[in-house]
Amino acid sequence: MIRPGEYVLLDTTAIIEAHRQGVWEPLVHGFRLATVETCIEEIDTGNLVAGERLEIDTGRLRMEMTICQVDDATMAEAVLSSEGKLQILHDGEKDECVNLQWPHRDHLIWPHPFRLVFAS
């Protein structure tokens, strides 16, 4: 169970759906939200809901969330060590898994406990 104040790592779809369903503000006020830069870029370039663009202020997202970066060397190492498992993910999901120290998910380097939320 996710507790108030815990970190919650959201992918692009989870962020878009939270805005679409009108639950973004309670999430911002109840949890410490995080995502990766790739998800912010995806929201800027392709956030279509039922064929229509949902306007989301990514500048505001940057103020409300922790935005994590995944460098090329870390991504390359993770892709090679994942034996193809990372290849089935979208870019944002891939960056989030790498941000979680894939494939060493049991030994995360993160200052606080948090939850990973992927929406499909």
C-alpha positions as CSV (number, residue, x, y, z in Angstrom):
1,M,0.0,0.0,0.0
2,I,1.2,3.5,-0.9
3,R,1.4,5.8,2.1
4,P,1.1,9.6,2.1
5,G,4.5,11.2,1.6
6,E,6.1,8.3,-0.1
7,Y,7.8,8.6,-3.5
8,V,5.7,7.4,-6.4
9,L,7.5,7.0,-9.8
10,L,5.0,7.6,-12.6
11,D,5.2,6.9,-16.4
12,T,3.8,9.0,-19.2
13,T,0.4,7.3,-19.3
14,A,0.0,7.5,-15.5
15,I,0.7,11.2,-15.6
16,I,-1.7,11.8,-18.5
17,E,-4.5,9.7,-17.0
18,A,-4.1,11.4,-13.6
19,H,-4.7,14.8,-15.4
20,R,-7.6,13.4,-17.5
21,Q,-9.3,11.9,-14.5
22,G,-8.9,15.0,-12.4
23,V,-6.8,13.4,-9.7
24,W,-3.5,15.1,-10.3
25,E,-3.8,17.7,-7.5
26,P,-4.5,15.1,-4.8
27,L,-1.5,13.1,-6.0
28,V,0.7,16.1,-5.9
29,H,-0.4,17.0,-2.4
30,G,-0.4,13.4,-1.0
31,F,2.8,12.0,-2.4
32,R,6.3,12.8,-3.6
33,L,6.0,12.3,-7.3
34,A,8.9,11.4,-9.7
35,T,9.4,10.6,-13.3
36,V,12.1,10.6,-15.9
37,E,12.9,13.3,-18.4
38,T,11.8,11.0,-21.3
39,C,8.3,10.9,-19.9
40,I,8.1,14.7,-19.7
41,E,9.3,14.8,-23.4
42,E,6.6,12.2,-24.3
43,I,3.9,14.4,-22.7
44,D,5.1,17.4,-24.6
45,T,5.1,15.6,-28.0
46,G,2.5,12.9,-28.0
47,N,0.0,12.9,-25.3
48,L,-3.2,12.0,-27.2
49,V,-6.2,10.8,-25.2
50,A,-8.9,9.3,-27.5
51,G,-7.3,11.0,-30.5
52,E,-7.3,14.5,-28.9
53,R,-4.4,16.3,-27.2
54,L,-4.7,16.8,-23.5
55,E,-3.0,20.1,-22.5
56,I,-0.6,19.5,-19.6
57,D,1.8,22.2,-18.4
58,T,5.1,20.4,-18.4
59,G,6.8,23.5,-16.8
60,R,4.4,23.0,-13.8
61,L,5.2,19.3,-13.8
62,R,8.8,20.1,-13.4
63,M,8.0,22.1,-10.3
64,E,5.7,19.5,-8.8
65,M,7.8,16.4,-9.5
66,T,11.3,15.1,-9.2
67,I,12.6,14.6,-12.8
68,C,15.4,12.0,-13.0
69,Q,17.9,11.8,-15.9
70,V,19.3,8.6,-17.3
71,D,22.6,9.0,-19.1
72,D,23.6,7.1,-22.3
73,A,26.3,5.0,-20.7
74,T,24.0,3.8,-18.0
75,M,21.3,3.0,-20.5
76,A,23.7,1.1,-22.7
77,E,25.0,-1.0,-19.8
78,A,21.4,-1.8,-18.7
79,V,20.2,-2.7,-22.2
80,L,23.2,-5.1,-22.7
81,S,22.8,-6.7,-19.2
82,S,19.0,-7.1,-19.5
83,E,19.3,-9.8,-22.2
84,G,16.7,-8.1,-24.3
85,K,14.1,-7.6,-21.6
86,L,14.3,-3.8,-21.7
87,Q,13.7,-3.8,-25.4
88,I,10.0,-4.5,-25.0
89,L,9.4,-1.3,-23.0
90,H,8.6,2.2,-24.3
91,D,11.4,4.7,-24.0
92,G,10.0,6.3,-20.8
93,E,9.4,3.0,-19.2
94,K,12.9,1.9,-20.1
95,D,14.4,5.0,-18.6
96,E,12.4,4.4,-15.4
97,C,13.6,0.9,-15.1
98,V,17.2,2.0,-15.6
99,N,16.7,4.8,-13.1
100,L,15.7,2.0,-10.7
101,Q,19.2,0.4,-11.3
102,W,18.0,-2.4,-13.7
103,P,18.7,-5.3,-13.4
104,H,19.5,-4.8,-9.7
105,R,16.0,-3.8,-8.6
106,D,16.6,-5.4,-5.2
107,H,19.5,-3.0,-4.5
108,L,18.0,0.4,-5.4
109,I,20.0,3.5,-4.8
110,W,17.2,5.9,-3.8
111,P,17.0,8.1,-0.7
112,H,13.4,7.1,0.3
113,P,11.1,4.1,-0.3
114,F,8.9,4.7,-3.3
115,R,6.4,2.9,-5.6
116,L,6.6,2.5,-9.3
117,V,3.4,3.1,-11.2
118,F,3.0,2.0,-14.8
119,A,-0.4,2.6,-16.4
120,S,-1.5,0.6,-19.5
